[in-house]
Amino acid sequence: MSDRSYLEGLFRQIVEASPHVMVIVNASGLIDLVNAQVEHVFGYARNELLGQPVEILVPERLRGHHAELRTAFFAGPRSDPSSGARDLRALRKDGSEITVDIRLNSIETDTGRMVLATIVDITERKAEAERLRAALREKDVLLGEIHHRVYNNLQIVYSMLDLESDDISDPTTLNLLRDSLNRVRSMALIHQTLYGSNDFAEVDFALFLEALLPILTASYGVDANKISIRFDVEPIRLPIKAAVPCGLIVNELIANAFKHAFQDRDRGAIDVTLHMQPGNEGLLTVSDDGVGLPDDTGTANTGKLGLQLVHLLTNQIKGTLDIHRSNPTRFSVRFPI
């Protein structure tokens, strides 16, 4: 046996052993060789296909276009194994259609140029992918509805507390109620931001701050021309379990600055920043150029509820809190994202 005959025999064995359909087509577009897999995928006995135009495996509506593509391929064939097309429709003997992935290779033979087509039936894979996409769409709708309902419920709580505030004349009680109202509204804004986004798992924190800061300014009756709030937030999307605590931390620290930092001052500024740090950590800072913190303020056991909440919320996101007391007064929360 010559080396060439041996190689041809080996090639045919390889084709026959392939787990995918393999079809060899000559320059006239006729099927010259198929392997056993064609019987399982297309329902033909192999002798029914030999000598037939390859378009027998193509739906009738697509045959004219397929013949043009075949002619063009033989006119300038590509030897790249990835050449060909994905997600094509193919026709089985019983008239049903399947979705296939086709890879083409040009082969030089003694009788001329041929094309080896490797065909994989991906019908079930496509169907499963569509089922997964449908499930994800349903999940997104459900999550959106959940966030919308949470937002609505928090708005109802806010409205009820706001109505109660009309009957309260004691300034201390009224201030405490206002702080609680702002906390509720901050949480509601998180869910509103999620509901309005395309991702219900993560919050665009910059978008949240854009909505929150003007509300806080109005709530505490602050003149925005005198006390400005500036924020510098990288395009970071926080997971919901970090976004709510971070939103409340910002709420508490800004409220605290409004109430205490600018006493006997006509001007001032508050800065809010959120930047990524090495090791997938976020660094959230709230600072002001106000009067500074007394020595007994800012610890975890302070008597002020707002600062106690800041410590509790920092622990909740497994973060660390650093406090710089003056020039400027700065709270820095470092936490894993």
URZITA-V822497 format. One record per backbone hydrogen bond with DSSP energy under -1.0 kcal/mol. NH is the residue of the N-H (numbers start at 1). CO is the residue of the C=O. Records with the same first field share a line. If there is no record, write none. Layout:
NH=CO / CO
This chain:
6=2
7=3
8=4
9=5
10=6
11=7
12=8
13=9
14=10
15=11
16=12
17=13
21=119
23=117
24=33
25=115
26=30
29=26
31=52
32=24
33=24
35=22
38=35
39=36
41=37
42=38
48=45
49=46
50=46
51=31
52=49
54=29
56=53
57=54
58=55
62=59
63=60
66=62
67=63
68=64
69=65
70=66
71=67
72=68
73=69
74=70
75=71
76=72
83=80
88=100
90=98
91=57
92=96
93=42
95=92
98=90
100=88
101=120
102=85
103=118
104=83
105=116
107=114
109=112
112=109
114=107
115=25
116=105
117=23
118=103
119=21
120=101
122=99
126=122
127=123
128=124
129=125
130=126
131=127
132=128
133=129
134=130
135=131
136=132
137=133
138=134
139=135
140=136
141=137
142=138
143=139
144=140
145=141
146=142
147=143
148=144
149=145
150=146
151=147
152=148
153=149
154=150
155=151
156=152
157=153
158=154
159=155
160=156
161=157
162=158
163=159
164=160
165=161
166=163
167=164
168=165
174=170
175=171
176=172
177=173
178=174
179=175
180=176
181=177
182=178
183=179
184=180
185=181
186=182
187=183
188=184
189=185
190=186
191=187
192=188
193=189
194=190
195=191
196=192
197=194
203=238
205=203 / 236
208=204
209=205
210=206
211=207
212=208
213=209
216=212
217=213
218=214
219=215
220=216
221=218
222=217
226=223
227=223
228=268
230=270
232=272
234=274
236=234
238=203
240=201
242=239
243=239
244=240
246=242
247=243
248=244
249=245
250=246
251=247
252=248
253=249
254=250
255=251
256=252
257=253
258=254
259=255
260=256
261=257
265=262
268=226
270=228
271=287
272=230
273=285
274=232
275=283
277=281
281=277
282=335
283=275
284=333
285=273
286=331
287=271
288=329
289=269
291=261
293=325
297=294
302=299
308=304
309=305
310=306
311=307
312=308
313=309
314=310
315=311
316=312
317=313
318=315
319=314
320=334
322=332
324=330
329=288
330=324
331=286
332=322
333=284
334=320
335=282
337=280
